[in-house]
Amino acid sequence: MGSPMTISGVGTGDDPQAYIIEYTGLTIGSVHLEGLSVVYLPLDSVPFFESLDEVYFDGIIGAPFFERMLVEINYEKRK
């Protein structure tokens, strides 16, 4: 699953366990990137949501993706 790490600053209670996964790939549409390091945080360990049905995101794309791609943001259409 990857190298474990503890995430702090996510509210009260125990700090959740996350995992660093190195040298993995990411595909979004026709774009494929290799050699990325990503952090996997199981959503059931995040105290922000009462249930997994309330989760309003699927993931976070960080700077390595945006550094390699030309990205246009249409604020009006929210795309």
C-alpha positions as CSV (number, residue, x, y, z in Angstrom):
1,M,0.0,0.0,0.0
2,G,2.9,2.3,0.5
3,S,5.0,3.8,3.3
4,P,2.8,4.8,6.3
5,M,2.8,8.4,7.7
6,T,0.7,10.1,10.3
7,I,-1.3,13.2,9.3
8,S,-1.7,15.9,11.9
9,G,-4.0,18.9,12.1
10,V,-7.2,17.2,10.9
11,G,-9.3,18.0,13.9
12,T,-9.6,16.4,17.3
13,G,-9.0,12.8,18.1
14,D,-6.3,10.4,16.8
15,D,-4.2,11.6,13.9
16,P,-5.1,9.5,10.8
17,Q,-2.7,7.2,9.0
18,A,-1.9,8.1,5.4
19,Y,0.4,6.3,2.9
20,I,3.0,7.6,0.5
21,I,2.9,5.8,-2.8
22,E,6.0,6.4,-5.0
23,Y,6.6,6.0,-8.7
24,T,3.0,5.7,-9.7
25,G,1.0,7.0,-12.7
26,L,-2.0,9.2,-13.0
27,T,-4.4,9.3,-16.0
28,I,-6.9,12.1,-16.5
29,G,-8.7,11.9,-19.9
30,S,-6.0,11.6,-22.5
31,V,-3.2,12.9,-20.2
32,H,-1.0,10.3,-18.5
33,L,1.8,11.2,-16.1
34,E,4.4,8.7,-14.7
35,G,6.8,8.8,-11.8
36,L,4.6,10.7,-9.4
37,S,4.6,10.3,-5.6
38,V,1.1,10.5,-4.1
39,V,-0.4,10.5,-0.7
40,Y,-3.3,8.1,-0.1
41,L,-5.5,9.1,2.9
42,P,-8.5,6.7,3.5
43,L,-11.6,8.8,3.7
44,D,-13.0,6.8,6.6
45,S,-10.0,8.1,8.7
46,V,-10.8,11.8,8.1
47,P,-13.0,13.3,10.9
48,F,-14.6,16.0,8.7
49,F,-17.5,13.8,7.6
50,E,-20.2,12.0,9.5
51,S,-20.5,9.4,6.8
52,L,-18.8,8.6,3.5
53,D,-22.0,9.7,1.7
54,E,-21.1,13.3,2.8
55,V,-17.7,13.3,1.1
56,Y,-17.7,16.1,-1.6
57,F,-14.4,15.4,-3.3
58,D,-12.6,12.5,-4.9
59,G,-9.1,13.6,-4.5
60,I,-6.7,16.5,-4.6
61,I,-4.4,17.2,-7.6
62,G,-1.2,18.9,-6.5
63,A,1.4,21.1,-8.0
64,P,3.3,18.4,-10.0
65,F,0.3,17.9,-12.2
66,F,-0.2,21.7,-12.8
67,E,3.5,22.2,-13.4
68,R,3.4,19.9,-16.4
69,M,0.1,21.0,-17.9
70,L,-1.4,24.1,-19.4
71,V,-4.5,24.6,-17.3
72,E,-7.4,26.9,-18.0
73,I,-10.0,27.7,-15.3
74,N,-13.4,29.0,-16.4
75,Y,-14.7,30.5,-13.2
76,E,-18.1,31.4,-14.7
77,K,-18.8,27.8,-15.8
78,R,-16.9,26.4,-12.7
79,K,-14.7,24.2,-15.0
